[in-house]
Amino acid sequence: MAEDVYRIVAEAVHNVVKHAGAHRVTVRSAVRDGRLRATVSDDGRGIGAAGSGGSGTGSGHGLKIMHERAARWGGSVVVEPRRRRGTLVRLTVPLGGRAAMSADGRG
């Protein structure tokens, strides 16, 4: 699970650097109620903004993989515009879970 969490957060930060034009990015994590919660927020253009490189739907290839990695562990990723400016990525993954098996038998 640790590698998937790392890669989700790394992809979110990569997206900020590549698309957001942000001056600031904040990464936070905490464990509460048996769940790992991580957020990546920035003060950039915001997902779906003109020139951001995104459609606003969170449908990019990297975002799809983030969702798949979280789902593998029974978790979720939410990508949304922030109220004033920027984007917020929220990852939630239950601790102690096991990876779901894919159709080909791999975890």
N, C-alpha and C positions, 0 to 999 in steps of 0.2 A: 504494500500500500504506500509506503514512504516514497518510493520512486514515482508512482503515479501522482501523488500530491505535489511533489517537487516539480514534475513536468507541467502540471496544470498551472501552478504559480509562475513558473518560468515562461510559459506561453503567454500568460496574461501580461507579464512585464514586457516581453518581447513585442506584443501588440501595442503597448503604450509607446515604446521607443519607435516602432515602425510607422504607426498610424496617427497617434494622438496629438503630436506637437505640444506635449505637456511640459510644464516647468517643474512639476512635482509629481511623484508617484509614492504611494504609501502602501506597504505590505504589513498586514497584521494577522496574527493567528492566536487562537485560544482553544482550550478544551473545556467544554461545558456539557453537562447532561449526557456524558458518554459519546459526545460528537466532537470531531475536530472541525473547527470553523476557521476559514482563512478568507481574507478580503484583500483585493488589490484595487486601489482607487487612484484616480489621476485628475488633474485639472486641465486636461486637454480639450480637444474639439468635441468629444462625445461620440459614442457609437451612432452611426447613421448620419452624422453631420456632413454637410457638403465638404468634399475633399478629405474625408477621414479614411477613405479606402474601404468603408463598410457600407452595408446596405441598411443597417439599422435592425436587421432581423437576427443578427447573431448567427448567420448561416455560413460563415467562412470555414474553410477546411480545418484550420487550427482550432477554431471554436467547437467544431463537431467532435474532434478528437478529445478536447477537454471534457465535453459532456460524456463521451464514451468511457473515458478513464474514471470519472467520478461514478458513473452508473455501475461499472464493474464491481465496485465496493459498496453498492447500495446508497451512494451519495448523489449529490446534484450540484450543478453549476448554474448560477443565474447571472446573466450579463445585462445590465440596464444603464440607461443614462442617469447621471446624478442630477439633482434638482437644479443646481445653478450652472455647473459646467463640468464636463468630464464624464467618465464611465466608472461604474462600480462592478467588479466581478466578485461574486460570493460563492465560495465552495463550502459544502457541508458534507462530511463523511462520518458514518458511525464507526467508532473504534471497536476493535475486536471482531470485526466482520471478516468474512472470507470472500475471496474473489468469486464472482459468478462465473460459471463455466460457459464458454461460447459454444456455438453449435458444433465446432470442430474439436471440442474437448479440451481446449486450452483455456487457462484462467486469465 
